[in-house]
């Protein structure tokens, strides 16, 4: 059978992950090798984990999880009058 995860973390689930004293790993979903590191500083990073030809587990960092805030402006505030 395929290597599938039983847990699928959504955006809201990732935001709610607890910050602990040590870095820990949580599986995000499909594929099972896609995981997230939760650091004591609060930074969360996505990575892929896989095994090389020798069998050594390797982690490849993809990107940081960032909470994006969108500021909405009125259309007339974006115009510059000369």
Residue, then its C-alpha position, 0 to 999 in steps of 0.5 A: x500500500x502507498x505511504x499515506x498519512x492518516x492526519x491532514x493538518x489545515x492552516x488553522x491546525x498549523x497555527x494552533x500547534x503548541x510551542x514547546x521547549x524543544x523543536x518537534x516534528x508533525x506530519x502535515x499530510x499527503x505525502x507522508x514525508x511532508x512535515x513541519x518543524x515547530x521551533x521553541x522560538x515559534x517559527x514553523x518550517x515545512x520540510x520533506x524527509x526522505x532516505x538516501x541510498x544508504x538508508x540515512x534519513x535526510x530533511x530538506x527544508x522547503x519554506x517557513x510558515x508565515x502568517x500573512x496579514x492583509x491590510x485593506x485600504x480604500x481605493x482612493x487611499x492608494x492613489x497619489x495626487x500630484 
